Amino acid sequence: MALALADILREHWASYAQANRSKITGDHYRAVRRALACRTPELGGRLYQCTNAACRKKHYAYHSCNHRNCTQCGARDQQQWTAKQEAKLLGVPYFMVTFTIPEQLRALCLHQPKTLYHLLLKCSAQALHDITRTKLKNNQLQLHLTSVLHTWGRQAQHHPHVHIIVPTIALDPKTQTLHRPKKPKDFFVHYLPLAARFRSLIHSTLKNDHPDIFAKLTPDQHRALNPKTQWNVQLQPVGSGKTALRYLARYVQRSAFSAERLLGYDPSGNILLKWTCSTTRKTSILKLSPHGFIRRWCLHILPKGFMRIRHYGLAAGAAKKNRQLLRLLFGQAPEVPLKLPPPEPFTCPHCQGVLSFLRDIPRPRGPPR
């Protein structure tokens, strides 16, 4: 039987929490409670019965917790998000622009996640707009930006970065004109000025809008924000954009790792985590102590209510009219949301017969207060 996140938490969370009490937040405790309750009687559910006359077995289906850090949840939400975004795709080449902050600032993200992660998303989108408008000498231009915050690397280590999917077309709503790169395979701008502008925006926003955080920066963090420090921005062509969206969708409503990557324990009690190297594409096995594994899982628990998917420019909800104008000028039909096929009906695991719904199972009531 495969190892589940809930199994690890059930066995090791108490000792981890006791040893790391000062580092655990309310968001961590909330995520653990939800993951442990997922698909258990604690959340209630539904009772089904097999319609096969030779079987007639009853089956309990308990509700999911729908927490984004639970490895059992998010598959249906992922499909819906992908279908919605694919309906917005334009018939032009797309790029994925990745903004990464220096290692010295990553600890700051853990101490001030709500502020710093918001800055990463906001300043990366602003940098794209600013540099593109400067390059094309048009302050009215709007890009179509879909941003997704990732906080992990291949080994589930803390590595915050922002992926932005951008079509190579911009709109000036005032003059109703379209702008595209001179060469079909090119992007609007070079990555070096993008990186410089991104660093500048992070620095100025911290200094002016968050002086309390700026005053506590270490010398290394100040050096990372210095104009002499080169930041990392990558421009990657991604064709029609569909493949890139599906790549991002794997992490939109999911945890830093999927349940399939948990391979179990080794003889020494270490947890085996499967990962794939980004350069060689070879699959390897990472050994983590139970506490080390839980620590990495906790690194990626975002503050409650934080939106790690943002839409800017023409992709924003308030820009629907300009988005329709863009499609009209470009000669494309209006957006038509893709309809997902209905979920397959539940079947009996014993005889594969169709299950019939009997009744809801209410959540158990807690003790009186």
C-alpha positions, 0 to 999 in steps of 0.5 A, a space after each residue: 500500500 502506498 504511503 500517504 501524507 496523512 499517514 506521515 502526519 498521523 505518526 510524526 506530526 506530534 513529535 515534530 510540533 513539539 520540537 519546532 513549536 516556535 516555527 509553527 503557525 496557525 496556517 500549519 496547524 490548519 493544514 495538518 487538521 484538514 489533511 488528517 480529516 480528508 476523506 474520513 468520517 470527520 468531514 461527513 460523506 455519502 452512503 452508496 449501495 451497489 445496484 448489482 443484485 448479486 452484490 448489493 454491498 454498501 460503500 462509504 464515500 467521505 468528503 475531501 478537505 479541499 486544502 491546497 496542501 493536501 496530496 489527495 485533493 485538487 484534481 477536479 479543480 485543476 481540470 476546471 482551471 486548465 479548461 478555463 485558461 485554454 479558452 482564453 488562448 490566442 493564436 499567437 506564440 506564447 512565452 513563459 517568463 520566470 522571475 526568481 529572487 536571490 537566495 538571500 531573500 528567501 528567508 524573508 519570504 518565510 518570515 513575511 510570506 503574505 507581504 513578500 509573495 504578494 510583492 513577487 507577483 505584483 512586481 514581476 507583472 509590473 516589470 513586464 508592463 514597464 519594460 515593454 511600454 518603454 521598449 515600444 514607446 507606448 505607455 498605454 500598452 496592456 499585456 495578457 499576463 497569467 501569473 502563478 506563484 511556486 514556492 518549491 524546487 524539484 526536491 520540495 526545497 524552498 525556492 520561491 519564483 513566479 511563472 507568467 504566461 504571456 502571448 506575444 501580442 499587446 493592445 493599446 485600448 486608446 488607439 485600438 491598435 495591436 503590437 507584436 515583436 518584429 520577429 515571430 519567434 522573439 519576445 517583446 524585450 530582453 531578460 536583462 532589463 526585466 531582471 533589473 526592473 524587477 529588482 528595482 521594484 522589489 527594492 523601492 516597494 520594500 523601502 517605501 511601503 514596508 519600512 518596518 521590513 526594510 529596516 530589519 534587512 541583513 547586510 546580505 539582503 541589502 547586497 542582494 537588492 543592490 543594483 550591482 547584483 544580477 537577478 534571474 529572469 528566464 524567457 522560454 518560448 512555449 508554442 501555443 501556450 497550452 503545454 505551459 498552462 498544463 504544466 502550471 496546472 499540475 501545481 495550481 491546486 495541488 501540494 508541492 508533491 503528488 501522492 505518487 512521489 511518496 514511495 514509502 520508508 527505507 529500512 532506516 525509517 527515512 521517507 523516500 521521495 521520487 524527483 526528476 532532475 530538470 537538466 538530465 531528466 533522470 528520476 532519483 530517490 531523495 531520502 528525508 527523515 520524517 521531520 525533514 519531510 514535514 519541514 519541507 511540506 510546511 515550507 509551502 503552506 501559504 497564508 489563509 486566503 492568499 491567491 497564488 494565481 493572479 491575472 494582470 493586464 488584459 487577463 484581469 477580470 476588470 479588463 473583459 471589454 479590452 480582452 474582447 476588443 483584442 480578440 475582435 482586432 485579432 480576428 478571433 471568436 469570443 471566449 467560449 468556456 470549455 465544458 468538462 465531461 461529467 465525472 464518471 459514475 462511482 462503481 463498486 470495487 468488488 463487481 464494478 457495478 453502478 453505485 446508487 446513492 442512499 443518503 448523506 452522512 452528516 459530520 459528527 457533532 463536537 462536544 458541547 462547549 
